[in-house]
Each structure stands twice: as C-alpha cells, then as structure tokens.
Amino acid sequence: MSAKYELQETVEPNLLDDMFDYSLPPKIQFDGPQVEEIDGKQVIFDPKEALARDLVITDTTFRDGQQARPPYTVEQQVKLFDMLAKLGGPKGVIRQTEFFLYTANDRKALDDCRALGHKYPEVTSWIRADKGDFRLVKDAQVKETGLLTPSSDYHIFYKLKKNRRKAFDDYIEVIDAAWDAGIRPRVHLEDVTRADFDGFVMPYVAELKRRSEQVPADMHVKIRLCDTMGFGVSTPGVKLPRSIPKMIHRMTHDIGMPPECLEWHGHNDFHKVHINGATAWLYGCNAVNTTLFGFGERTGNPPLEGAIIEYIALHGDLCGIDLMMVQELARYMQSIGVDIAHNYPFVGRDFNTTRAGIHAGGLRSDERIYNIFDTTKLFGRPPRVSITDKSGVDGVALWVNTFLGLKGDRKLSKIKVHKVARWVMDQYEVHGRMSAITDEELAEQVKEHLADLYAARV
Amino acid sequence: MQRDDVKQRVYKVIAKVLKIDTGQIEESHSFSADLGAESVQSVELMAGFEEEFDIEMDEDEALGVQDVGGAIDFIGKHLD
C-alpha cells in the first residue's frame, strides 16, 4: 500500500538551517549507525563513536606529492609547511607531514621546517624497508618513520622477487631494527587493496601487533593502509581486499589494532580518493593521509583541503582550522608554477563562478541559492559570475553590482545595466565572439555607461 | 496623461527597440511571443519606457508585464 503524502504549506521557508548553516560548510548528519555484513554477521559502525575519536589529517605533500612533480626547493617546502601549520590550527587537525631523507635538499627542508617551531604538523620521514636507511632517520632525529612493505603478491613475487615467507621475515627484521634504533615504525602496507588478506596481511599485522606489545606504547607500530592503485571501495557489501569497511574491521576487531595506529592512504585512479578517505575515518582509521590539492603519484592522493572541509562538516565546527589558508596555499602554489584547474573545488578560479543567466538570477536574489557556503567569510572569495552569451542580463547585473561594491537597496536593477548587457550580447550576435568577456572589458563598459558609479566605486 | 497619449509613446518606444513599424503593434501583443523580444530587449524596453516617461519602475513588477496593453496600463498608473 502506498503512503499518503500531503503538501504542507508554510509561511516561512524551511531552509534546513541546522544542516545548512551558511556560515560553515554544510554539516554531515547521520540518522544512526551503519551496518555492514562481515563473515556472515551484522557489524555496526556508529558515526558517533568515530567522531569521539581523535580524527586527524596527515600530509604527504613533500613525499608522495613530490613524486608527481619536479622537487620543491627548500624555501618552497618551508613556506608550505608554515601555511599547513596555520591551516591545521592549534589542535593539530593536520597532525603530521612526512619527508624524504635521501638528498641534502630533503634533509635541509626537514631541518628548516622543524626550526619554525610549530607543534603541528609533527615531522616524520619515509624510507625504504632497508636497515641502512635508519642512519638517515637517526641523524635527522626523527621519532617516526614510514617503511615501505609491499603486501600484495604482485609486489612480493614480481617486484621484490621473493616469496611470502622471505618478504615477511625481511620486513620483521627491518621493523625490529627500527625499534632497536629507537624509532617508531609506521608500516606502509603497499598495495593492500590487492593483497591476500588471510594469506598474508592478517598474519603480518597480527605479528606486528604481538611485537608492539613488547615495546612502550609510544613505540607501537602504526599501520598505513596503502590503496596504491586506487582499488579501494567504500560501498557496503564489497568483498575484501577492496572493501574499506571490512579491511578496517579486520584490523581493529580481529587483530585489535587501535584506531590511533591506523591510517588510510589512497590514490585517485577510480575517482574514489576523497570518499575512500572519509570512509576510512568513519570505519575506524583515525588518520587520513593527504596531499595539498591532491597532487601525488599518477592520479594523486586525497586532497588535503577536501579532508579539511570533510572534517569541519563532520564536526560541525571549525575546530581551530584557518580556512583562509586554503586560498593562501592555492595562491602560493600557483605562484610557483603549479596549475590548478579552473573548476577545481574550493580553490579553482571558477569554483564559485556561474555562467548561466538563470543561476546568476538566483545569486542576485539570494547568494545562498547558488553558493555552497559563505565563501566570502570563510575563503575571502565571494561568488562570481563569468559573462558569456549565456549569462543574460541577470549575470551582467550581478557582475556590475559586485564590481561596483553595491549591496542591498543600492544594487542596480537589470534595467539600469541594459547598455552593458546590450554590448555583451552584440559581441556574440553581431561580432561572432566565441570566448568569455573579460573583467577588464566589462569594467571598461561600466566606465562608459555608468560613469558616475564607476568613479565612486568601492 | 490620457491613455491614448501613453499608448502612442509606448508604441514609439517598442518600435525603436524592436526595430519594427508601429503599424505592426497591437495592444494584445505579447512582447516575446508576438513581437519577438529577447531577454535583453525586454530589459531595453523597460529602460526605454523609463526614459520616455521619466519614471523609475520596480524591476520585478515591470518585467512581470508581458504584453503591450499591460505596459500602457502599468505606465499609466505610474504617471497617476
């Protein structure tokens, strides 16, 4: 029997303010726990439990991020590190960042970043699973290092040319060496989403857990789950090794790894990089490993700024995060030659720019209609309109009012900007133009047709 | 102002903006469907009326007027 639905008229619009508080990125709210069937049993994951944990973002801009581009200079790394510290705020939402140690440039960057004196992000390193590399870590006085330990047979058999036993024993030997050197090992399970879970991953992590119990708590092994090829899937019901919920449950429930010792590291080969990281948070990983603007090997890693917005959306609070630094970081990256696509979320030139006249009309009425949140207050980026033949008079009016700084009752109506709108349309209809009108051209038209307002503009 | 005077001057503005002869215009004509006014021209018509009659019209109300007769009445009320 179908339910009966009746229209509920209202005098005041229901803007769902609790979820869409315009002063913040919209909150992600849950109705209740999620249920995943694992080994024939229903397992409950409660988002409230996840949010009570110390969720953090870790950064690998200077490691994985640098594998996708020419090396940053020392000065560039120091500048980016300083901005990351400000972005993550005093609570250390951006908790750690990792550095290579192999070149003099790598080591100087680490030293200079540390010399800034920020509490967060903490500095860690990344080395191959090679005992000889511990000298570098010790010399750099780094307390924690990542160790690359491939976990799939693709890597064990075809890259390392070993069998599972040999790989297992070699890894354990190196991890023991880390402890002997007084360094906390963060074990990177490379290619874990293509690994034999019961045949290798579980025995390996169980052994690491067992050995951790014999060292002080601050030296317990950390596990980084590396979705090296982006095969991980967040959807409930997916089989291992691709299932993120099942994989993390195996770690936390079956082996007893604490969430603070688990980290997710993803890649974007299947466009799943951000949601996979967010899923890992909710299902039991405390840390999501990211890079600025997603730059990383091949298709990249979870974008750090995306994780920052997700973090705020989950917590419903800025948590000390300075969002203006997202824009500062983007401007700085662009100033050193990094391309950011115009339509890239949060920082691309056009992320809150509309070209459609009907959208511009909505923005003119109330910017909340077509803006994701108060991007003026949080990012210093008011919603904009880019003028083409599709922008209509609404778009032109919005552009002109923004340009002239006119608000409220002082805003010009469409009628008052008709000469500018006519000039725009003639560019396309009379002159056959194919490109967008530039801000400079529009400013010139305002100067010509609205001279008094142009002279008095804010 | 008499309605006929308003009508005559409204026709003059329409003819100028839409580049048609006043003989082609009827009071029952819709600006867009019958006279072919496009988005920008609709706004130009309102701007033309404001200039012709030296009045300021509310944008939403003015653009809500869809036909020639409606425009004559709307402007007549403004002049009253």
Interface residues (C-beta under 8 A of the other chain):
Chain A: G357 G392 V393 S413 K414 I415 K416 H418 A421 R422 M425
Chain B: S39 V40 V43 E44 M46 A47 E50 M57 E59 A62 L63
